Amino acid sequence: MARGDHADLPDALAAIDPSTLSYQEWVDCGMALHESGLSADDWDRWSRRDPDRWHEGECARKWASFGRSERRVSSGTIVAMARARGWRPATADEAVDWDDAMTVVGADWADDVAVPADEGPWDPARELSDYLAALFDDDDKVCVVTESWERDGRHLPTKGHWDRTAGELRQELAACGGDVGKVVGDWDAEAGAWVRFNPLDGRGCGNANVTEYRFALVESDTLDVGRQMGMIEAMRLPCAAVVSSGGKSVHAIVRVDAGTDYGLYRRRVERLYAFCEARGFAPDRQNKNPSRLSRMPGATRGERRQRLLALSLGPATWDEWEGWADSEEDDLPAERDSTDWDEPIRLPPLLIGTEEAGLLRRGQKMIVTGDSKMGKSYLLIDLAEAIATGGRWLGMPANGGEPGMVFYVNLEIDREEFRSRTHLVWEDRLAHGSPDRLADLRRNLVTWPLRGHARLLRDLVPLLARRTLRYGPRGTFSAIIIDPVYKVNGGDDNDPSKVGEFTNAVDAVIEACGCSVIYAHHHPKGTAGQKKSMDRMSGTGVYARDADVMVDLTAIEIPDNDRADTLGGLPAYRMSADCRSFARPADRDFVFRWPRFYETDQLSRYKVEGEDPDARRREGRREYERRKNEEAARLMREAFEACREDGTVDDDGSVTITDMLSHVGVREETGNAPSRNVMRRWSTQDWCHIGSRISEVTYKSGKSQKVTVFYDKDDPRENGWT
C-alpha cells in the first residue's frame, strides 16, 4: 500500500499524545501504521513525544513482529483515537472515510488583535506582581528562573529557585522601585527570564513537586503574535494570564482546574490541545508538563519586553469553558425555533408501505427479529430485491415503486451460498408475478461478503461510508442491510452500554450514508410468545426502543394434523410490527414456502408458540394494582403535606388520623375518600411514604387516649438521622 493512500494518518497521529495511551493502545497505533504502509520511523518519531516511556530501539523491535501477527489493526483505529481527542475532518457535513486525506481548518477565521508596542511607559514590577497574584496564593512556592546556558546558539534555562512564596515575591516587588532584577536576580539580556506557572512544594521543580495542577501552557510560534491573540480570544480559552514571550509567540496560561489529580490534568490538557489544533492553532505539545516554564512578565529578551498582555481572559473556570467548547464542536444539528411554523412539512420518502399504511421511511432504522434458522436472511434478501427493483415486499410497495440502490452486508453466509439464495429468491419472485426487472437488480443490489471478516459496527462506519460513496454522493443508496446483528454488536446482547454503542453506530451509518439501515436479530432460547412483541428479541430492550420500526416474526402453534391438512406441513409465523412514524399495523400471518414468505388468512384462530392468555391477564392485573397504589400514595402524601401547611403536624412530626381525613382527596375509581381503615392499611405498605403508629394523646381535661397518628417515613427523625 502506498504511503500517499494514507496522507491523513500523520495528521491524525499528531493529534494523539502517546503519553495518554495505555501500552496496548500504543501498540495498536504501531500496528495500524504498519498495516497502512508507513514506516517504523514514523512510529518512533511520534513515540518520542512520551519521553518518560520511550526507549531507543523499542519501536523497531516491535515493528518487526507485526508482520507475523494474525491480528490486524486498521488505520481507522488511529483516526478514532484522534477524533476522540477533538480532531475533526475539514468538512463536517460530508461523509469522510478514515483513509481520506483530512486537513485542519485554516487560521484565517479569527481576526488579529493589536499587541501593545514596546515603546512607551512600562511598569515591569507591577506586571510581574499582578501575574503572581493571578496565578498563585500568597503561601504558594514559586519557581523563577533567571540563569541560563547556551547550546547550539540557543539560550536554555536552568532549574531556577523555588525558595520563596508568591506573597514574599510580591512584597519585595512592591519595594524594589521598579527594578525586577533586585527581586528575582539579573538575567542574560539575550535569554530573558522564566517562571513555572504551577505551585511547587519547595523541594524541587519537577512534575512530582507540583502541589496543584491549576494551569496549562498554550503556545504556538507558527502564527504572528496578533493572530495568536485573536485566536486565543476567539477560542475563549480560560486564561489566567497571557504573556508576550519577547519573541514570536505569546504564552497563554490556561486554567485546567485539575486539583491534585494528575490523570485529570493530562486528559484536560489533551482536550485543550486537540481543540486548539482543530482550529488551526497548533500548540507546542512539549509544553504539556505541569512543571513547564513560561516566560516571566516584567523581564526583557533582547530588545523586546516580556509583557503581561491580559489577565482573566475568557471564562473563569475550566468547566465553564468546556461547556462552551462542547457546544461549539458537538457536531450536532443546530437548534431551531418555530419561525418555520407555516412552512410545509417535508417528510422523507417512504421506503416500505404507503402513506395510509406505512412501515418505514428513508433514513430510519428497522430491526427484523425471529427465531434462529427461521429464514430471516431469505426475508431480507427478498426485501433487498424489492427495493432494488421497486417491487413489493410482504405485499407492501418498496421504495415508492421506484428502483433504489441497496447495500447488503452479509456477515454470516458463505459468499456462493448467498449468491445462490439471491438467485432462488429472484426466480421465485418472477414465478409469482413480479416484473422482470433483472437489469435494475443487477445495477442496484450491491453485496459485501464479510463472513470471517466481521468487526464492530463502529469500526465499519467509515468503511461503509467509503464503499457506498464509491457509487455516488451521500443518499445514493436507499438502504443498507446488516445481517445479522450479533456479528457486529460486540457480542453481549444483555449489556445496555454495548448495545447502545451499536445503535449509535447505526445512527452514524445513517448520517454518513444518507439512507435507511435494516438489520436482523434473533429471539432468545425459549418461548417468545409469552412476551409482548417489543420484548421478544434476545438481550436488552435497547434494541426495540431504539429502532424506528421493529418487525417480529414468531412461530404459530398449530397441531400437527392441522398443519398437515391446512399448510401442507409448512412452518407458519405471525408478524407483529411496532412503528414510530405510523399507526401500529394489524398482525399478519405468513407461511414460509421456501425460499419466501407468503401471507395466509387461515391461521387467525391459532396462538403463537408459548402464548399464555392467563399471563397477559396477570400482567394486566399487576398493572392495575400498580396504578391503584400510585394513586393511594399520592393521596396520602398530599393529605400529609396539607396538614403541614395548616400547622396541624406536631413537633414530633406526627398528625392525627382525623386531621388526615379532613384533607385527603377522593379516589378516581370510586369518587369517594378512603376510610380510616383503608388509610391505616395503606400506611403499612412499602410503596406508601406516609406511615402510621399508635400514640397516646393527652387532652386539656387531663384525659388520655390512644389514637392513630401518621408520620413521614422519610423524616430524618424517624430514621435515626441527626
C-alpha positions in Angstrom: 0.0 0.0 0.0 1.3 3.4 -1.0 2.1 5.9 1.6 0.1 8.5 -0.3 -3.1 6.5 0.3 -2.9 7.4 3.9 -1.8 11.0 3.7 -4.2 11.8 6.6 -2.6 9.4 9.1 0.3 11.7 10.2 -2.2 14.5 10.9 -4.5 12.2 12.9 -1.5 10.7 14.7 -0.2 14.2 15.6 -3.5 14.8 17.4 -2.8 11.9 19.8 -0.5 12.4 22.8 1.2 9.0 23.3 1.6 9.7 27.0 -2.2 9.4 27.3 -2.4 5.9 25.9 -2.1 2.5 27.5 0.6 0.2 26.3 -1.9 -1.8 24.2 -3.2 1.4 22.6 0.3 2.5 21.8 1.0 -0.9 20.1 -2.3 -0.7 18.2 -1.2 2.6 16.8 2.0 1.0 15.6 0.2 -1.9 14.0 -2.2 0.5 12.3 0.8 2.4 10.8 2.3 -0.9 9.7 -0.9 -2.1 8.1 -1.2 1.2 6.3 2.3 1.0 4.7 4.0 3.7 6.8 7.4 3.2 8.4 8.8 2.3 11.8 10.5 5.7 11.8 7.0 7.4 11.7 6.0 5.4 14.7 9.3 6.1 16.5 9.2 9.9 15.9 5.7 10.1 17.3 6.5 7.9 20.3 9.4 10.2 21.3 6.7 12.7 22.4 6.4 10.5 25.5 10.0 10.7 26.8 9.1 9.0 30.1 8.2 5.7 28.3 10.1 5.9 25.0 13.2 3.7 24.7 15.7 3.6 21.9 15.1 0.7 19.5 11.9 -0.5 21.1 9.7 0.7 18.1 12.0 -1.1 15.6 11.9 -4.4 17.6 8.1 -4.3 17.9 7.7 -3.3 14.3 9.5 -6.5 13.1 6.9 -8.6 14.9 3.8 -7.0 13.4 4.0 -8.8 10.1 3.9 -12.2 11.9 0.9 -11.4 13.9 -2.5 -12.8 12.8 -4.2 -9.8 14.4 -4.7 -6.8 12.1 -5.4 -3.2 13.1 -6.6 -0.7 10.5 -5.9 2.9 10.1 -9.4 3.6 11.5 -8.0 2.9 15.0 -5.8 6.0 14.8 -8.5 8.2 13.3 -10.9 7.0 16.0 -8.4 7.9 18.8 -7.8 11.3 17.1 -11.4 12.1 16.8 -12.0 11.2 20.4 -9.4 13.9 21.2 -11.1 16.6 19.2 -9.6 16.1 15.8 -12.1 16.6 13.1 -12.3 16.4 9.3 -12.3 19.6 7.3 -15.9 19.4 6.4 -18.4 18.2 9.0 -21.4 17.8 6.6 -19.7 15.3 4.2 -19.1 11.6 4.8 -15.4 11.1 5.1 -13.5 7.8 5.3 -10.7 7.0 7.7 -8.5 6.8 4.7 -9.5 10.1 3.1 -7.0 12.9 3.4 -8.1 15.4 6.0 -7.0 18.9 6.6 -7.2 21.1 9.7 -9.1 24.4 9.4 -7.0 27.4 8.5 -6.3 30.2 10.9 -7.9 33.0 9.0 -11.3 32.5 10.7 -10.2 34.8 13.6 -9.3 38.5 13.5 -5.9 39.8 14.5 -5.7 41.6 17.9 -3.3 44.5 18.2 -0.5 43.8 20.7 0.9 46.8 22.7 4.2 48.2 21.3 7.3 48.0 23.4 7.7 51.8 23.3 6.2 54.0 26.0 5.8 53.7 29.7 6.2 50.3 31.4 5.9 49.1 35.0 7.6 45.7 34.9 7.4 45.1 38.7 3.7 45.8 38.7 3.1 43.4 35.8 5.0 40.6 37.5 3.2 41.3 40.8 -0.2 41.2 39.0 0.8 38.0 37.2 1.8 36.3 40.5 -1.5 37.4 42.2 -3.5 35.9 39.3 -1.8 32.5 39.4 -0.7 31.9 42.9 -1.9 32.1 46.5 0.3 34.1 48.8 1.7 30.9 50.5 2.4 29.1 47.3 6.1 28.4 46.5 7.0 29.8 43.1 9.9 28.9 40.9 11.6 31.7 38.9 14.5 31.2 36.5 16.9 34.0 35.5 20.0 31.9 34.9 20.6 30.2 31.5 23.2 28.5 29.5 23.8 28.3 25.8 23.7 25.3 23.4 23.8 25.5 19.6 23.1 29.2 19.7 20.0 28.7 22.0 19.7 30.0 25.5 18.3 27.3 27.8 17.0 27.9 31.3 18.4 26.3 34.4 16.2 24.8 37.1 15.9 28.1 38.9 15.0 28.9 42.5 11.8 27.9 44.4 12.6 29.0 48.0 10.1 32.0 48.1 6.3 32.2 48.2 4.2 34.4 45.9 3.4 36.6 48.8 7.1 37.2 49.6 7.9 37.9 46.0 5.1 40.4 45.7 6.2 42.2 48.9 9.7 42.5 47.5 8.4 43.7 44.1 6.4 46.4 45.8 9.6 47.8 47.5 12.1 47.3 44.6 11.5 50.7 42.9 10.7 49.1 39.6 14.0 47.0 39.5 12.7 43.5 39.0 16.3 42.2 38.9 16.7 43.1 42.6 14.0 40.6 43.4 14.4 37.7 41.1 18.1 38.2 40.0 19.5 39.6 36.9 19.1 37.7 33.7 21.0 37.4 30.5 19.9 40.2 28.2 19.6 37.8 25.2 17.9 35.0 27.1 15.2 36.6 29.2 13.6 35.0 32.3 11.1 32.3 33.1 8.6 31.2 35.7 6.9 27.9 36.4 3.1 28.5 36.2 2.0 25.9 38.8 2.8 26.0 42.5 5.6 23.8 43.9 6.3 22.1 47.2 9.6 23.9 47.8 11.7 20.7 47.4 12.3 20.7 43.6 10.9 21.8 40.3 9.8 18.5 38.6 6.3 17.2 37.9 6.4 15.4 41.3 6.9 18.7 43.1 3.8 20.3 41.7 1.3 20.7 44.5 -1.8 21.6 42.4 -2.4 21.3 38.7 -4.1 24.6 38.1 -2.8 25.7 34.7 -1.5 24.5 31.3 0.6 26.4 28.8 -0.7 27.1 25.3 2.0 28.5 22.9 2.4 28.4 19.2 5.1 30.1 17.1 3.5 29.2 13.7 1.4 32.4 13.5 2.2 36.0 14.1 1.6 37.4 17.5 -1.5 39.4 16.6 -3.2 36.4 15.0 -2.3 34.3 18.1 -4.0 36.7 20.4 -7.1 36.9 18.1 -7.4 33.1 18.1 -6.9 32.8 21.8 -9.7 35.3 22.4 -12.0 33.7 19.7 -11.5 30.2 21.2 -12.5 31.8 24.6 -9.6 30.0 26.3 -10.0 30.4 30.1 -6.7 32.3 30.6 -5.5 33.4 33.9 -2.8 35.4 32.1 -1.3 35.9 28.6 2.3 37.0 28.3 4.4 38.1 25.3 7.4 35.8 25.0 9.6 38.6 23.8 9.9 36.6 20.6 7.5 35.3 18.0 4.8 33.9 20.3 2.5 34.6 23.2 2.2 32.3 26.3 -1.4 31.7 27.4 -1.6 30.4 30.9 -4.9 28.4 30.7 -7.0 27.3 33.7 -7.5 23.5 33.7 -8.5 23.3 37.4 -7.4 19.7 37.9 -6.6 20.0 41.6 -4.2 17.2 42.7 -5.4 14.7 40.0 -2.5 14.3 37.5 -4.6 12.0 35.3 -7.3 14.6 35.1 -4.7 17.2 34.3 -3.4 15.1 31.4 -6.8 14.5 30.0 -7.8 18.1 30.1 -4.5 19.3 28.5 -5.1 16.8 25.7 -8.6 18.1 25.3 -7.4 21.7 25.3 -4.6 21.0 22.7 -6.9 19.0 20.4 -9.5 21.8 20.5 -6.8 24.3 19.5 -5.3 22.1 16.8 -8.7 21.5 15.2 -9.0 25.3 14.8 -5.6 25.8 13.2 -3.8 26.9 16.3 -1.1 24.3 16.8 0.2 24.4 20.4 3.7 23.2 21.2 3.0 19.8 22.8 6.3 19.9 24.6 4.6 22.3 27.0 2.2 19.7 28.3 4.1 19.0 31.5 2.7 20.8 34.6 6.1 21.9 35.8 6.9 23.6 32.4 8.4 27.0 32.3 6.7 30.0 30.8 8.0 33.5 30.0 8.1 35.8 33.1 6.4 39.1 32.6 8.5 42.1 33.6 11.7 40.8 32.1 13.3 41.7 28.7 14.6 39.5 26.0 17.0 41.2 23.6 15.3 44.4 22.6 11.8 43.1 23.4 9.7 43.2 26.5 8.1 40.1 28.0 4.9 41.9 28.6 1.7 41.0 30.5 -0.8 41.2 27.7 -4.0 40.2 29.5 -5.4 38.9 32.8 -8.5 36.8 33.3 -9.3 36.4 29.7 -12.3 34.2 28.7 -14.4 32.1 31.1 -13.5 32.0 34.8 -13.3 28.2 35.1 -12.4 25.1 33.0 -15.9 23.7 33.4 -17.5 26.9 32.0 -15.1 26.8 29.0 -15.6 23.1 28.4 -19.3 23.5 28.3 -19.0 26.2 25.7 -16.4 24.2 23.7 -18.6 21.1 23.7 -21.4 23.2 22.2 -19.0 24.5 19.6 -17.8 21.2 18.4 -20.5 18.7 19.2 -21.2 18.0 15.5 -24.9 18.1 16.4 -27.6 19.9 14.3 -28.3 23.5 15.2 -31.3 24.2 17.4 -34.4 25.6 15.7 -37.3 27.8 16.8 -40.8 27.7 15.4 -40.4 30.6 12.9 -40.9 28.0 10.2 -44.3 27.0 11.5 -46.1 27.9 8.3 -43.7 26.2 6.0 -44.8 22.9 4.5 -43.6 19.7 6.3 -41.2 17.7 4.1 -41.1 14.1 5.5 -38.6 11.7 4.0 -40.0 9.4 1.3 -41.4 6.0 2.1 -39.1 3.0 1.9 -41.7 0.4 2.8 -45.5 0.9 2.6 -47.8 3.7 1.7 -48.7 7.0 3.5 -52.0 5.4 4.5 -50.4 2.2 5.8 -46.7 2.9 6.1 -43.9 1.0 7.8 -40.5 2.6 7.2 -39.3 6.0 5.9 -36.0 6.7 4.2 -33.3 7.4 6.8 -35.0 5.4 9.6 -33.8 2.1 11.1 -35.6 -1.1 11.2 -34.9 -4.4 13.1 -36.3 -7.7 12.0 -36.4 -10.4 14.7 -37.3 -14.0 14.8 -36.2 -17.5 15.8 -32.8 -18.8 14.6 -32.9 -20.6 11.3 -36.4 -19.5 10.5 -35.5 -17.8 7.2 -34.7 -14.2 8.2 -31.9 -14.0 5.6 -34.3 -15.1 2.9 -36.7 -12.4 4.2 -34.1 -9.7 4.0 -32.8 -10.8 0.6 -36.5 -10.6 -0.6 -36.6 -7.1 0.8 -33.3 -6.1 -0.9 -34.6 -7.3 -4.2 -37.9 -5.5 -3.7 -36.1 -2.2 -3.1 -33.6 -2.7 -5.9 -36.4 -3.2 -8.4 -39.2 -1.0 -7.0 -41.3 -4.2 -6.3 -43.3 -5.3 -3.3 -42.3 -6.9 0.0 -44.8 -8.9 2.0 -47.5 -7.2 0.0 -46.2 -3.7 0.6 -44.7 -1.4 -2.0 -40.9 -0.8 -1.6 -39.2 2.5 -2.4 -42.4 4.0 -3.7 -42.4 1.6 -6.6 -39.2 3.0 -8.0 -35.9 1.1 -8.2 -33.4 2.0 -5.4 -29.9 1.0 -4.6 -29.3 -1.5 -1.7 -26.0 -2.3 0.1 -26.3 -5.7 1.7 -23.7 -6.5 4.4 -23.6 -10.3 4.6 -21.8 -11.4 7.7 -23.0 -15.0 8.2 -23.4 -16.8 4.9 -20.8 -18.2 2.6 -20.4 -16.0 -0.5 -21.5 -18.6 -3.0 -24.3 -19.7 -0.8 -25.5 -16.1 -0.5 -25.4 -15.8 -4.3 -27.4 -18.9 -4.6 -30.1 -17.5 -2.3 -30.4 -14.3 -4.2 -30.9 -16.2 -7.4 -33.5 -18.5 -5.8 -35.5 -15.6 -4.3 -35.4 -13.8 -7.6 -36.6 -16.8 -9.5 -39.4 -17.2 -7.0 -40.4 -13.6 -7.3 -40.7 -13.9 -11.1 -42.7 -17.1 -10.7 -45.2 -15.3 -8.6 -45.8 -12.3 -10.8 -43.1 -9.8 -10.0 -42.0 -7.8 -13.1 -38.8 -9.0 -14.7 -36.5 -6.1 -13.8 -33.3 -8.1 -13.7 -31.4 -5.1 -15.2 -32.4 -3.0 -12.2 -31.5 -5.7 -9.8 -28.0 -6.2 -11.3 -27.4 -2.5 -11.2 -28.8 -1.7 -7.8 -28.0 -4.6 -5.5 -24.5 -4.4 -4.0 -23.4 -7.1 -1.6 -20.4 -7.1 0.7 -19.4 -10.6 1.8 -17.8 -10.3 5.3 -18.1 -13.7 6.7 -14.8 -14.3 8.6 -14.1 -10.5 8.5 -16.6 -9.1 11.0 -15.7 -6.1 13.0 -17.6 -3.9 15.5 -20.1 -1.8 13.6 -18.4 1.4 15.0 -15.2 0.3 13.1 -17.2 -0.4 10.0 -18.9 3.0 9.8 -16.1 4.8 7.9 -15.6 1.7 5.7 -19.3 1.6 4.8 -19.2 5.3 4.1 -16.2 4.9 1.8 -17.7 2.0 -0.1 -21.1 3.5 -0.6 -19.7 6.8 -1.7 -17.8 5.0 -4.5 -21.2 4.6 -6.2 -22.3 8.2 -5.8 -22.9 11.1 -3.3 -24.5 10.7 0.1 -28.0 9.4 -0.4 -27.3 7.3 -3.4 -28.3 4.2 -1.6 -31.9 3.7 -0.3 -31.0 1.2 2.3 -28.1 -0.7 4.0 -29.0 -4.2 5.3 -26.8 -5.7 8.0 -27.3 -9.5 8.5 -27.0 -10.4 11.4 -26.6 -8.1 14.4 -24.6 -10.4 16.7 -21.6 -10.4 14.3 -21.1 -6.6 14.8 -22.5 -5.6 18.2 -19.7 -6.6 20.5 -21.1 -10.0 21.5 -23.1 -9.1 24.6 -26.8 -8.5 23.9 -27.5 -8.0 27.6 -25.2 -5.1 28.1 -27.1 -1.9 27.5 -23.9 0.1 27.0 -22.6 -2.3 24.3 -26.0 -2.3 22.6 -26.0 1.5 22.9 -22.7 1.7 21.1 -24.1 -0.5 18.4 -27.3 1.6 17.9 -25.2 4.8 18.0 -23.1 3.3 15.2 -26.2 2.6 13.2 -27.1 6.3 13.6 -23.6 7.2 12.3 -24.1 4.9 9.3 -27.4 6.7 8.5 -25.8 10.1 8.9 -22.8 9.2 6.8 -24.6 7.4 4.0 -28.0 9.2 4.0 -30.1 6.0 3.8 -32.1 3.6 6.0 -30.4 0.8 7.9 -32.1 -2.5 8.3 -30.7 -5.3 10.4 -31.7 -8.7 11.7 -31.6 -10.2 15.2 -32.8 -13.4 16.9 -35.1 -14.5 19.7 -33.6 -16.0 22.8 -34.0 -19.6 23.6 -37.4 -20.5 25.0 -40.9 -19.4 24.1 -41.1 -15.8 22.9 -44.9 -15.9 22.7 -45.2 -15.2 26.4 -43.9 -11.7 25.9 -45.1 -8.7 24.0 -43.6 -8.3 20.5 -41.4 -5.4 21.7 -39.8 -7.7 24.3 -39.2 -10.9 22.3 -35.7 -10.4 20.9 -32.6 -11.5 22.6 -30.8 -9.3 25.1 -31.6 -5.8 26.4 -34.7 -3.8 25.4 -32.4 -1.1 23.9 -32.8 -2.7 20.5 -36.5 -2.4 20.5 -36.7 1.1 22.0 -34.1 2.5 19.6 -35.3 1.2 16.3 -37.9 3.3 14.4 -39.6 0.0 13.2 -39.5 -3.4 14.8 -40.8 -6.3 12.7 -41.1 -9.5 14.7 -42.0 -13.0 13.4 -43.0 -15.6 16.0 -43.8 -19.2 15.2 -47.5 -20.0 15.3 -48.5 -23.1 17.4 -50.5 -25.4 15.1 -51.4 -29.0 15.9 -49.6 -31.5 13.7 -52.8 -32.7 12.0 -53.9 -29.2 11.3 -50.5 -28.2 9.9 -50.5 -31.1 7.5 -54.1 -30.5 6.4 -54.1 -26.7 6.2 -50.5 -25.8 5.4 -49.0 -28.9 3.9 -46.5 -29.1 6.8 -45.1 -25.6 6.2 -43.8 -23.5 9.1 -46.0 -20.6 9.9 -45.3 -17.2 11.6 -47.2 -14.3 12.9 -45.8 -10.9 12.1 -46.1 -8.0 14.5 -44.8 -4.6 13.8 -44.2 -1.5 16.0 -43.7 1.8 14.2 -42.5 5.2 15.4 -44.0 7.1 12.5 -47.1 5.2 11.7 -50.1 3.6 13.4 -49.4 0.0 14.6 -50.5 -2.3 11.8 -52.6 -5.3 12.5 -50.8 -8.6 13.0 -50.4 -10.7 9.8 -49.8 -14.5 9.4 -47.3 -16.0 6.9 -46.1 -19.4 5.9 -42.5 -20.0 4.8 -42.8 -21.7 1.4 -39.1 -21.9 0.6 -37.5 -19.6 -0.3 -40.0 -16.8 0.5 -42.8 -15.9 3.0 -46.4 -15.9 1.8 -49.4 -14.3 3.7 -52.3 -16.5 4.7 -55.7 -15.9 6.3 -56.2 -19.4 7.6 -54.3 -19.1 11.0 -56.1 -16.4 12.9 -57.6 -19.0 15.4 -54.2 -20.2 16.5 -51.9 -18.5 19.0 -48.2 -18.1 18.8 -45.9 -20.6 20.5 -45.8 -20.1 24.2 -48.5 -17.6 24.3 -50.3 -17.7 27.6 -53.6 -15.6 27.8 -53.6 -16.1 31.6 -50.2 -14.5 31.8 -51.4 -11.5 29.8 -54.4 -11.2 32.3 -52.0 -11.4 35.2 -49.8 -8.7 33.8 -52.9 -6.6 33.3 -53.9 -7.1 36.9 -50.4 -6.2 38.1 -50.6 -3.0 36.0 -54.0 -2.2 37.5 -52.7 -2.7 41.1 -49.6 -0.6 40.4 -51.8 2.3 39.2 -54.0 2.0 42.3 -51.0 2.0 44.6 -49.6 5.1 42.9 -52.9 6.9 43.4 -53.1 5.9 47.0 -49.5 7.0 47.7 -50.3 10.4 46.1 -53.4 10.9 48.2 -51.6 10.1 51.4 -48.7 12.4 50.5 -50.9 15.3 49.5 -53.0 15.0 52.7 -49.9 15.0 54.9 -48.4 18.0 53.1 -51.7 19.8 53.5 -51.6 19.2 57.3 -48.0 20.6 57.3 -49.3 23.7 55.6 -52.1 24.4 58.1 -49.9 23.7 61.1 -51.6 20.5 62.4 -48.4 18.5 62.3 -47.0 18.1 65.9 -43.4 18.9 66.9 -42.5 15.2 66.7 -43.6 15.2 63.0 -46.9 13.3 63.5 -50.5 14.2 62.6 -53.8 12.6 63.8 -55.9 10.5 61.5 -58.7 12.9 62.0 -56.7 15.7 60.5 -55.5 13.5 57.7 -59.1 12.6 56.8 -60.1 16.3 56.6 -57.6 16.8 53.8 -57.5 13.5 51.9 -58.8 13.6 48.4 -61.2 11.2 46.6 -60.2 8.0 44.7 -60.7 8.2 40.9 -62.1 4.7 40.7 -64.9 5.2 43.3 -65.2 9.0 43.6 -65.1 8.6 47.4 -62.5 9.4 50.0 -60.8 6.4 51.6 -61.9 5.3 55.1 -59.9 5.3 58.3 -59.2 1.6 57.9 -58.1 1.9 54.3 -55.7 4.7 55.2 -54.3 2.6 58.0 -53.8 -0.3 55.6 -52.1 1.9 53.0 -49.6 3.3 55.6 -48.3 -0.2 56.2 -47.3 -0.8 52.6 -43.7 -0.3 51.3 -45.0 1.9 48.4 -46.5 4.5 50.8 -44.2 7.1 52.2 -46.6 8.0 55.0 -46.5 5.6 57.9 -48.8 5.2 61.0 -48.4 4.2 64.6 -50.5 4.3 67.8 -49.7 7.3 70.0 -51.2 8.4 73.4 -52.8 11.9 73.3 -53.5 13.9 76.5 -56.3 16.5 76.3 -56.6 19.7 78.2 -59.1 18.0 80.5 -56.3 15.6 81.6 -57.8 12.6 79.9 -55.6 10.5 77.8 -56.5 8.4 74.7 -54.6 6.2 72.3 -55.1 7.3 68.7 -53.6 6.6 65.3 -51.2 9.2 64.1 -49.4 9.4 60.7 -45.8 10.4 60.1 -43.4 10.9 57.1 -41.3 7.8 56.7 -38.6 9.9 55.1 -38.4 12.3 58.1 -34.8 12.1 59.4 -36.1 11.7 63.0 -37.9 8.5 62.0 -34.6 7.0 60.7 -32.3 8.0 63.5 -30.6 10.7 61.5 -29.1 13.7 63.0 
